[in-house]
Amino acid sequence: MNPLEDHERKVIIEFCHLLEKSKQLFNGLRELPQYGHKQWHSYFGRTFDVYTKLWKFQQQHRGILDNKYGLKRWQIGEIASKIGQLYYHFYLRTSETGYLSEAYSFYCAIRGRSYYTQACKEDKCELMVKKLRYYARFIVVCLLLKKLILVRDLIKELDKQIIEYGKTYDPEDQIEWTVVMDEVKAFIVAEAAVAVLHPDNYPIVLSHRLNVLSIPPPERPTPTSLTLQEAIIVGSISQQVKFSELTMDMYRILQTLEWEPTGEMPQVYNESPRHRFSTPQMSKGYNAENLGRHENPHKYLLYKPSAAQVLVYLASGCFDLPSNGALLLYISADSLIVPPSKQPEDVGYEVGGLVTNVKTDLYRDREREAKPGPFRIKDPQCIHPGDLFPFTRCPLFLIIDSDNSYIFQNMPRHFGQPLLVLMSPLEIPSTFPREKEGSLFTLFLHSPLSAFCYCCDIKTIPLIKWERSQSYVETFIIEAAQVLMRHRIDPTFIAFMADDFLRLFVLRYMFCAVSLRMHRGFRSRTHLPRSSPSLPDDLLEHPALVHIIMDLASHLQVRSHFHDSSGPGPSNN
């Protein structure tokens, strides 16, 4: 046998081996538990190693693979797409935005090098589906990186691909893809709560991730200071705009729990001398140090989970906490309202709950059919306050955004650990409908100025005025931190204020509470947020905080929306 032919045979055999091994490892990721840390980290490492070898191997031997093996461009695209998926899922598990950027780089390579161009000409329906899924994943990554101009271009391309898909194959799932298309379009419209306009009259894309300029340092660290290590984000508002199992509320909280990356983007290098387009190199050493001195908490995203799933993730999060760690549970969900009781014997299960899964409708029907008796059937598919009692063994920070949020205000501290609950208003005045575009309370926690503008019916704002208004918000945050720590408050606040993310949530909650107490449109007690432990009225009516809110309102020329002082406003109790 000719030595060159023997070499070619060995190259093809090795490529096929790496390709098959990579598929086995990739498919195995689906079987890994989504919770915990130790179970998946080593498996991801092995998968990355194989894909690194496969990617470099096909670059080094492209000529042989093209001419002798018949390697097609869509096959290269499929490898790049899976690498992008690996980086995206590693980002979800580690919360490091550097991996999100690397996923973006590989998805860009697929588009820039037209790897999937010939997909519609292949006599394979499943290949077109892979191409459509690639577009959907690319859009999600671009949304998280705030690359909205590219998102709009991708939407146009995906729209054309769906039409072509329907014409070529007449598939049964074309309607489903059309729904996906409608979802992402609605998501883009809702994402910009307030349009900030450049002097040349085009909208500015803003990032609301945390940075060192957006939050004051802690006033006084204590030996009991806590750091946020685990965050569980639950989204199940039935009517809220969503895309790819990511509701608007989840999307906003996800970004609020991340530091703005400060390091350089991943390096790129030329794929081969005959191509000018740069293709990303897989970098195994990308870690939190590239992003600056701050790390992000580990996050779980749960879209419409069952109650059992939520409890499993909570248990895992508590188990993985270090000694000084805190766990955040954010829930955005519809309510399960039960007939009120003047003095419920069980504040854990007789006050209603939160609907996290559509299966609860089945249990509601069963309950209506059940004969009346002394014991009320509890909905097993809902999250009740009592479900969370066991997890107060660890420092727990709860954010409840629901029209039944107040039921969590009597959470007991059985184990003496810090426990703080931030609760949304039960209702928003009818003049401010916002359910589909995301919760107003969550918007305050994500972008206080956007929420403030929305409450004052400001839909667009010039960039210069936005930046000046943002300075008022920053002044409020600094002043609120000082007022809070110098006030006589529950020690729970002091414990959580040491963490940057949790401190920011508390201070933005204060901005929300002070603003809504002063707003003329929020007249009822149910229009206001609550916290447990509660903050004293005199703190939320502090003259310095009230003065800043009024200055902001004057700057935005909406002072008529507010009371001259917080006195006439509704009580927070």
C-alpha positions as CSV (number, residue, x, y, z in Angstrom):
1,M,0.0,0.0,0.0
2,N,1.2,3.5,-0.8
3,P,2.5,5.2,2.4
4,L,0.4,8.3,1.6
5,E,-2.7,6.1,1.3
6,D,-1.9,4.4,4.5
7,H,-1.5,7.8,6.2
8,E,-4.9,8.9,4.8
9,R,-6.5,5.8,6.1
10,K,-5.1,6.4,9.6
11,V,-6.3,10.0,9.5
12,I,-9.9,9.0,8.5
13,I,-10.0,6.2,11.2
14,E,-8.8,8.6,13.9
15,F,-11.3,11.3,12.8
16,C,-14.1,8.8,12.9
17,H,-13.0,7.6,16.4
18,L,-12.9,11.1,17.7
19,L,-16.3,12.0,16.1
20,E,-18.0,8.9,17.6
21,K,-16.4,9.5,21.0
22,S,-17.5,13.1,21.1
23,K,-21.1,12.2,20.2
24,Q,-21.1,9.6,23.1
25,L,-19.8,12.1,25.6
26,F,-22.1,14.9,24.4
27,N,-25.2,12.6,24.6
28,G,-24.1,11.5,28.0
29,L,-24.4,15.1,29.3
30,R,-28.2,14.8,29.1
31,E,-28.1,12.0,31.7
32,L,-26.1,14.0,34.2
33,P,-28.0,15.5,37.2
34,Q,-28.6,19.1,36.6
35,Y,-28.0,19.9,40.3
36,G,-24.8,19.6,42.4
37,H,-21.2,20.4,41.5
38,K,-19.0,17.3,41.7
39,Q,-21.1,15.0,39.5
40,W,-20.7,17.0,36.3
41,H,-17.4,18.9,36.4
42,S,-15.1,16.1,35.5
43,Y,-17.5,14.8,32.8
44,F,-17.5,18.2,31.2
45,G,-13.7,18.3,31.3
46,R,-13.5,15.0,29.4
47,T,-16.0,16.2,26.8
48,F,-14.1,19.4,26.2
49,D,-10.9,17.5,25.8
50,V,-12.3,15.2,23.1
51,Y,-13.9,18.1,21.2
52,T,-10.7,20.1,21.4
53,K,-8.8,17.2,19.8
54,L,-11.6,16.7,17.2
55,W,-11.7,20.4,16.3
56,K,-7.9,20.7,15.9
57,F,-7.7,17.4,14.1
58,Q,-10.2,18.4,11.4
59,Q,-8.3,21.7,10.9
60,Q,-4.9,20.0,10.5
61,H,-6.2,17.3,8.1
62,R,-8.9,19.2,6.2
63,G,-7.5,18.3,2.8
64,I,-7.6,14.6,3.4
65,L,-11.0,14.7,5.1
66,D,-12.4,16.8,2.3
67,N,-11.1,14.8,-0.6
68,K,-10.9,11.3,0.7
69,Y,-13.5,11.1,3.5
70,G,-16.1,13.5,1.9
71,L,-16.4,15.8,4.9
72,K,-19.1,18.3,4.3
73,R,-19.3,21.9,5.6
74,W,-22.5,21.2,7.5
75,Q,-20.7,18.5,9.4
76,I,-18.0,21.0,10.5
77,G,-20.9,23.3,11.4
78,E,-22.4,20.6,13.5
79,I,-19.2,20.1,15.5
80,A,-18.9,23.8,16.0
81,S,-22.5,24.0,17.1
82,K,-22.0,21.3,19.7
83,I,-18.9,23.1,21.0
84,G,-21.0,26.3,21.3
85,Q,-23.6,24.3,23.2
86,L,-20.9,23.0,25.6
87,Y,-19.7,26.4,26.4
88,Y,-23.3,27.7,26.9
89,H,-24.2,24.9,29.3
90,F,-20.9,25.3,31.1
91,Y,-21.8,29.0,31.4
92,L,-25.1,28.0,33.0
93,R,-23.4,25.7,35.5
94,T,-20.5,28.1,36.4
95,S,-22.2,31.5,35.8
96,E,-19.0,32.8,34.2
97,T,-19.8,35.0,31.2
98,G,-16.5,34.2,29.6
99,Y,-17.9,30.9,28.6
100,L,-20.9,32.6,27.1
101,S,-18.6,34.7,25.0
102,E,-16.8,31.6,23.7
103,A,-20.2,30.1,22.8
104,Y,-20.9,33.2,20.9
105,S,-17.5,33.0,19.0
106,F,-18.3,29.5,17.7
107,Y,-21.8,30.4,16.7
108,C,-20.4,33.4,14.9
109,A,-18.0,31.2,13.1
110,I,-20.8,28.9,11.8
111,R,-22.7,31.9,10.4
112,G,-19.7,33.8,9.1
113,R,-18.3,30.7,7.3
114,S,-21.7,29.6,6.1
115,Y,-21.3,26.1,7.4
116,Y,-25.0,25.4,7.1
117,T,-25.6,27.0,3.8
118,Q,-26.2,23.8,1.9
119,A,-28.4,22.3,4.6
120,C,-31.7,23.0,2.8
121,K,-30.3,21.3,-0.4
122,E,-29.6,18.0,1.5
123,D,-32.3,15.5,1.3
124,K,-32.5,15.3,5.1
125,C,-35.2,17.0,7.1
126,E,-33.4,16.5,10.4
127,L,-30.4,18.5,9.1
128,M,-32.7,21.6,8.6
129,V,-34.0,21.1,12.1
130,K,-30.4,21.2,13.4
131,K,-29.9,24.4,11.5
132,L,-33.1,26.0,13.0
133,R,-32.0,24.9,16.5
134,Y,-28.6,26.5,15.9
135,Y,-30.3,29.8,15.1
136,A,-32.5,29.6,18.2
137,R,-29.5,28.9,20.5
138,F,-27.4,31.6,18.8
139,I,-30.3,34.1,19.5
140,V,-30.4,33.1,23.2
141,V,-26.6,33.7,23.5
142,C,-26.8,37.0,21.8
143,L,-29.7,38.1,24.0
144,L,-27.7,37.3,27.1
145,L,-24.7,39.2,25.7
146,K,-27.0,42.2,24.8
147,K,-26.1,42.0,21.1
148,L,-29.6,43.1,20.0
149,I,-28.6,44.4,16.6
150,L,-27.3,40.9,15.7
151,V,-30.4,39.4,17.2
152,R,-32.6,41.3,14.8
153,D,-30.5,40.1,11.9
154,L,-30.7,36.5,13.1
155,I,-34.5,36.8,13.5
156,K,-34.8,37.7,9.8
157,E,-32.6,34.9,8.8
158,L,-34.5,32.4,11.0
159,D,-37.8,33.6,9.5
160,K,-36.6,32.8,6.0
161,Q,-35.2,29.4,7.1
162,I,-38.6,28.5,8.6
163,I,-40.4,29.4,5.4
164,E,-37.9,27.4,3.4
165,Y,-38.2,24.5,5.8
166,G,-41.9,24.4,5.3
167,K,-41.8,24.6,1.5
168,T,-39.1,21.9,1.2
169,Y,-40.3,19.3,3.7
170,D,-43.9,20.3,4.7
171,P,-43.1,19.3,8.2
172,E,-45.6,18.8,11.0
173,D,-43.6,21.0,13.4
174,Q,-43.5,24.1,11.2
175,I,-46.2,25.7,13.4
176,E,-44.1,25.1,16.5
177,W,-41.2,26.9,14.8
178,T,-43.5,29.8,13.9
179,V,-44.4,30.0,17.6
180,V,-40.7,30.2,18.5
181,M,-40.4,33.0,16.0
182,D,-43.3,34.9,17.5
183,E,-41.9,34.4,21.0
184,V,-38.5,35.9,20.3
185,K,-40.0,38.9,18.5
186,A,-42.2,39.6,21.5
187,F,-39.2,39.1,23.8
188,I,-37.2,41.7,21.9
189,V,-40.1,44.2,22.1
190,A,-40.5,43.6,25.9
191,E,-36.8,43.6,26.7
192,A,-36.4,47.3,26.4
193,A,-38.7,48.6,29.1
194,V,-37.6,52.1,28.3
195,A,-36.0,53.2,25.1
196,V,-32.8,55.2,25.7
197,L,-32.1,57.2,22.6
198,H,-28.7,58.3,21.2
199,P,-28.4,61.9,20.0
200,D,-28.7,60.5,16.5
201,N,-32.1,59.1,17.5
202,Y,-31.3,55.4,17.6
203,P,-31.8,53.2,20.7
204,I,-28.9,52.5,23.0
205,V,-28.3,48.9,24.2
206,L,-27.7,49.0,27.9
207,S,-26.1,46.3,30.1
208,H,-27.5,46.0,33.6
209,R,-24.9,43.5,34.9
210,L,-23.2,44.5,38.1
211,N,-20.0,46.6,38.0
212,V,-17.8,48.3,40.7
213,L,-19.4,51.7,39.9
214,S,-23.0,50.6,40.3
215,I,-22.9,49.6,44.0
216,P,-21.2,51.1,47.1
217,P,-18.8,48.9,49.1
218,P,-20.2,47.4,52.3
219,E,-20.3,49.8,55.3
220,R,-18.7,47.5,57.9
221,P,-17.9,43.8,57.3
222,T,-18.6,41.6,60.3
223,P,-17.5,38.1,61.4
224,T,-20.9,36.8,60.4
225,S,-20.7,38.3,56.8
226,L,-22.1,36.0,54.2
227,T,-21.4,35.6,50.4
228,L,-24.0,34.5,47.9
229,Q,-22.9,31.1,46.6
230,E,-26.0,29.4,45.1
231,A,-29.0,31.0,43.3
232,I,-32.1,29.2,42.2
233,I,-34.2,31.2,39.7
234,V,-37.7,29.9,39.1
235,G,-40.0,31.3,36.5
236,S,-43.6,30.2,35.8
237,I,-45.8,33.2,35.1
238,S,-48.3,31.8,32.6
239,Q,-48.9,34.9,30.6
240,Q,-45.4,36.4,30.6
241,V,-43.4,36.7,27.4
242,K,-40.7,34.0,27.2
243,F,-38.2,32.5,24.9
244,S,-36.4,29.1,25.1
245,E,-37.6,28.4,28.6
246,L,-36.5,31.8,29.8
247,T,-39.2,34.2,31.0
248,M,-38.5,37.9,31.0
249,D,-38.3,38.0,34.8
250,M,-35.8,35.1,34.8
251,Y,-33.8,36.8,32.0
252,R,-33.6,40.0,34.1
253,I,-32.6,38.4,37.4
254,L,-30.1,36.1,35.6
255,Q,-28.2,39.2,34.4
256,T,-28.5,41.1,37.7
257,L,-26.7,38.2,39.3
258,E,-23.6,38.6,37.1
259,W,-20.6,40.9,37.1
260,E,-19.9,42.8,33.9
261,P,-16.9,41.0,32.3
262,T,-13.8,43.1,32.4
263,G,-11.3,40.7,30.8
264,E,-10.5,40.4,27.1
265,M,-12.6,38.3,24.8
266,P,-11.3,34.8,24.0
267,Q,-8.5,34.8,21.4
268,V,-9.1,33.7,17.8
269,Y,-6.8,32.4,15.2
270,N,-7.0,31.6,11.5
271,E,-8.5,28.3,10.6
272,S,-6.2,27.7,7.6
273,P,-4.2,29.8,5.2
274,R,-6.9,29.7,2.5
275,H,-9.6,31.3,4.7
276,R,-9.6,34.9,6.0
277,F,-12.3,34.4,8.6
278,S,-11.0,33.8,12.1
279,T,-12.3,30.8,14.0
280,P,-12.3,30.6,17.8
281,Q,-9.8,28.5,19.6
282,M,-11.1,26.4,22.5
283,S,-9.5,27.8,25.6
284,K,-9.6,25.4,28.6
285,G,-8.0,28.0,30.9
286,Y,-10.8,30.6,30.8
287,N,-11.9,31.3,34.4
288,A,-13.1,33.9,36.8
289,E,-9.7,35.6,37.0
290,N,-10.2,36.7,33.3
291,L,-13.3,38.5,34.4
292,G,-11.8,40.6,37.2
293,R,-11.6,40.1,40.9
294,H,-15.3,39.2,41.3
295,E,-17.0,35.9,40.9
296,N,-20.6,35.1,40.2
297,P,-22.8,32.9,42.2
298,H,-23.6,29.4,40.9
299,K,-27.1,29.6,39.3
300,Y,-29.9,27.2,38.4
301,L,-32.6,28.2,35.9
302,L,-35.9,26.4,36.4
303,Y,-38.7,27.1,34.0
304,K,-42.1,25.8,35.2
305,P,-40.6,23.1,37.4
306,S,-42.6,20.8,39.6
307,A,-42.6,21.4,43.3
308,A,-40.5,18.3,43.7
309,Q,-37.9,19.7,41.3
310,V,-37.7,22.9,43.3
311,L,-37.2,21.0,46.5
312,V,-34.4,18.8,45.0
313,Y,-32.5,21.9,43.8
314,L,-32.9,23.6,47.1
315,A,-31.6,20.6,48.9
316,S,-28.6,20.4,46.6
317,G,-27.9,24.1,46.9
318,C,-28.0,23.9,50.7
319,F,-25.7,20.8,50.6
320,D,-23.1,22.6,48.5
321,L,-22.9,25.8,50.6
322,P,-19.7,26.6,52.4
323,S,-19.8,27.7,56.0
324,N,-20.1,31.4,55.1
325,G,-22.3,30.8,52.1
326,A,-25.9,32.1,51.4
327,L,-28.5,30.7,49.1
328,L,-30.9,32.9,47.0
329,L,-34.3,31.6,45.9
330,Y,-36.1,33.8,43.4
331,I,-39.6,32.8,42.4
332,S,-41.7,34.5,39.8
333,A,-45.0,32.6,39.7
334,D,-48.8,32.8,39.6
335,S,-50.7,32.4,42.8
336,L,-52.8,29.7,44.4
337,I,-55.4,31.7,46.4
338,V,-57.3,29.9,49.1
339,P,-60.2,31.3,51.2
340,P,-58.8,33.5,53.9
341,S,-58.7,32.5,57.5
342,K,-58.5,35.0,60.3
343,Q,-56.2,32.9,62.3
344,P,-54.8,30.0,60.3
345,E,-53.4,27.2,62.4
346,D,-50.7,26.4,59.9
347,V,-49.0,29.4,58.2
348,G,-47.0,27.0,56.2
349,Y,-49.8,25.4,54.2
350,E,-53.2,27.0,54.9
351,V,-52.4,30.4,53.3
352,G,-52.1,29.3,49.7
353,G,-49.1,29.0,47.5
354,L,-47.3,29.6,44.2
355,V,-48.1,27.8,41.0
356,T,-44.9,26.6,39.5
357,N,-46.1,23.9,37.1
358,V,-49.1,23.6,34.8
359,K,-49.9,20.2,36.3
360,T,-51.5,22.0,39.2
361,D,-54.7,22.4,37.2
362,L,-55.3,18.7,37.5
363,Y,-55.1,18.9,41.2
364,R,-57.4,21.9,41.3
365,D,-60.0,19.9,39.5
366,R,-59.6,17.0,41.9
367,E,-60.0,19.4,44.9
368,R,-63.2,20.9,43.5
369,E,-64.6,17.4,43.1
370,A,-63.6,16.3,46.6
371,K,-66.3,16.3,49.3
372,P,-66.0,19.1,51.8
373,G,-64.5,18.1,55.1
374,P,-62.4,19.4,58.0
375,F,-59.1,18.9,56.1
376,R,-58.4,20.9,53.0
377,I,-56.4,19.2,50.3
378,K,-53.1,20.9,49.7
379,D,-52.0,21.2,46.1
380,P,-48.9,19.0,45.7
381,Q,-47.8,20.9,42.6
382,C,-47.5,24.3,44.3
383,I,-44.8,25.8,46.4
384,H,-46.2,26.6,49.9
385,P,-44.3,28.6,52.6
386,G,-44.0,25.5,54.6
387,D,-42.1,23.8,51.8
388,L,-39.2,26.2,52.5
389,F,-39.0,25.8,56.3
390,P,-36.4,22.9,56.2
391,F,-34.1,25.1,54.1
392,T,-33.9,27.8,56.7
393,R,-31.2,25.6,58.2
394,C,-28.9,27.7,56.0
395,P,-28.7,31.5,55.4
396,L,-31.6,32.0,53.0
397,F,-32.5,35.1,50.9
398,L,-35.9,34.9,49.3
399,I,-37.4,37.1,46.5
400,I,-41.0,36.3,45.8
401,D,-42.6,38.0,42.8
402,S,-46.3,37.0,42.8
403,D,-49.8,38.2,43.4
404,N,-49.7,36.0,46.5
405,S,-46.3,37.0,47.8
406,Y,-47.3,38.2,51.2
407,I,-48.0,34.7,52.4
408,F,-44.2,34.4,52.9
409,Q,-44.0,37.2,55.4
410,N,-44.4,35.0,58.4
411,M,-41.6,32.5,57.7
412,P,-40.2,31.2,61.0
413,R,-36.5,31.0,61.9
414,H,-36.5,27.6,63.4
415,F,-32.7,27.2,63.1
416,G,-31.6,30.8,64.0
417,Q,-30.0,31.3,60.6
418,P,-30.3,34.7,58.7
419,L,-33.6,34.7,56.7
420,L,-34.7,37.7,54.5
421,V,-37.7,37.8,52.3
422,L,-38.4,40.5,49.7
423,M,-42.0,40.4,48.5
424,S,-43.6,42.1,45.5
425,P,-46.8,44.1,45.7
426,L,-49.9,41.9,45.5
427,E,-51.3,44.0,42.6
428,I,-50.3,46.8,40.4
429,P,-52.8,49.7,39.7
430,S,-54.9,49.0,36.6
431,T,-53.3,51.9,34.9
432,F,-50.0,50.0,34.8
433,P,-50.7,46.6,33.1
434,R,-47.4,44.8,32.7
435,E,-47.7,41.1,33.2
436,K,-46.6,40.0,29.8
437,E,-43.6,42.3,29.6
438,G,-42.3,41.3,33.0
439,S,-43.0,42.2,36.6
440,L,-42.6,45.8,37.8
441,F,-41.1,44.6,41.0
442,T,-38.4,42.5,39.2
443,L,-37.8,45.4,36.9
444,F,-37.0,47.6,40.0
445,L,-34.5,45.0,41.1
446,H,-32.9,44.7,37.7
447,S,-33.0,48.3,36.5
448,P,-34.4,50.8,39.0
449,L,-34.4,53.7,36.7
450,S,-36.3,51.8,33.9
451,A,-38.9,50.9,36.5
452,F,-39.2,54.4,37.8
453,C,-39.6,55.8,34.2
454,Y,-42.3,53.1,33.5
455,C,-44.2,54.2,36.6
456,C,-44.2,57.8,35.3
457,D,-45.3,56.8,31.8
458,I,-41.9,57.6,30.3
459,K,-41.4,55.3,27.3
460,T,-38.4,57.0,25.7
461,I,-35.6,59.1,27.2
462,P,-32.5,60.9,25.6
463,L,-29.2,59.4,26.6
464,I,-27.9,62.5,28.3
465,K,-31.0,62.7,30.5
466,W,-30.8,59.0,31.2
467,E,-27.2,59.3,32.4
468,R,-28.0,62.3,34.6
469,S,-31.0,60.4,36.0
470,Q,-28.8,57.4,36.7
471,S,-26.6,59.6,38.8
472,Y,-29.7,60.3,41.1
473,V,-30.3,56.5,41.4
474,E,-26.6,55.9,42.3
475,T,-26.8,58.7,44.9
476,F,-29.9,57.1,46.4
477,I,-28.2,53.7,46.6
478,I,-25.2,55.2,48.4
479,E,-27.4,57.2,50.8
480,A,-29.7,54.2,51.4
481,A,-26.7,52.0,52.3
482,Q,-25.6,54.6,54.9
483,V,-29.0,55.2,56.3
484,L,-29.8,51.5,56.5
485,M,-26.6,50.5,58.4
486,R,-26.9,53.5,60.8
487,H,-30.5,52.7,61.6
488,R,-31.6,50.2,64.2
489,I,-32.6,47.3,62.0
490,D,-32.8,43.5,62.3
491,P,-29.3,41.9,62.3
492,T,-30.4,39.8,59.3
493,F,-29.8,42.8,57.0
494,I,-26.3,43.3,58.3
495,A,-25.4,39.7,57.6
496,F,-26.6,39.8,54.0
497,M,-25.3,43.3,53.3
498,A,-21.7,42.0,53.1
499,D,-22.4,40.4,49.7
500,D,-22.4,42.6,46.6
501,F,-25.4,41.0,44.9
502,L,-27.6,40.7,48.0
503,R,-26.7,44.3,49.1
504,L,-27.7,45.6,45.7
505,F,-31.1,43.7,45.9
506,V,-31.8,45.2,49.4
507,L,-30.9,48.8,48.3
508,R,-32.9,48.5,45.1
509,Y,-35.8,47.1,47.1
510,M,-35.5,50.3,49.2
511,F,-35.6,52.4,46.1
512,C,-38.7,50.6,44.9
513,A,-40.4,50.9,48.3
514,V,-39.7,54.6,48.7
515,S,-40.7,55.4,45.1
516,L,-44.0,53.6,45.2
517,R,-44.9,54.9,48.7
518,M,-44.5,58.4,47.3
519,H,-46.2,57.7,43.9
520,R,-49.8,59.0,43.7
521,G,-50.9,56.0,41.6
522,F,-50.0,53.4,44.2
523,R,-52.6,54.1,46.8
524,S,-53.4,50.8,48.3
525,R,-51.3,48.8,50.8
526,T,-51.4,45.9,48.4
527,H,-49.6,48.1,45.8
528,L,-46.5,48.2,47.9
529,P,-43.7,45.7,48.4
530,R,-42.9,44.2,51.7
531,S,-39.9,42.6,53.4
532,S,-39.5,40.2,56.3
533,P,-38.0,41.4,58.6
534,S,-39.7,44.6,57.7
535,L,-37.9,48.0,57.4
536,P,-39.2,50.7,59.8
537,D,-41.5,53.3,58.3
538,D,-39.2,56.2,59.5
539,L,-36.3,54.6,57.5
540,L,-38.4,54.4,54.3
541,E,-39.6,58.0,54.9
542,H,-36.1,59.3,55.7
543,P,-35.9,62.9,54.4
544,A,-32.6,62.3,52.5
545,L,-34.1,59.4,50.5
546,V,-37.4,61.3,49.9
547,H,-35.4,64.3,48.7
548,I,-33.4,62.3,46.2
549,I,-36.6,60.7,44.7
550,M,-38.2,64.2,44.4
551,D,-35.1,65.5,42.7
552,L,-35.1,62.6,40.2
553,A,-38.8,63.2,39.5
554,S,-38.1,66.9,39.0
555,H,-35.3,66.2,36.6
556,L,-37.5,63.9,34.6
557,Q,-40.3,66.5,34.8
558,V,-42.8,64.1,36.4
559,R,-43.0,65.6,39.9
560,S,-46.8,65.7,39.6
561,H,-46.8,61.9,39.9
562,F,-45.6,62.1,43.5
563,H,-46.7,63.3,46.8
564,D,-44.6,66.2,48.2
565,S,-43.6,63.9,51.1
566,S,-44.2,60.2,51.9
567,G,-46.6,61.1,54.7
568,P,-49.9,60.9,52.7
569,G,-48.9,57.6,51.0
570,P,-50.1,54.2,52.1
571,S,-48.6,52.4,55.1
572,N,-46.2,49.6,54.5
573,N,-47.6,47.6,57.4
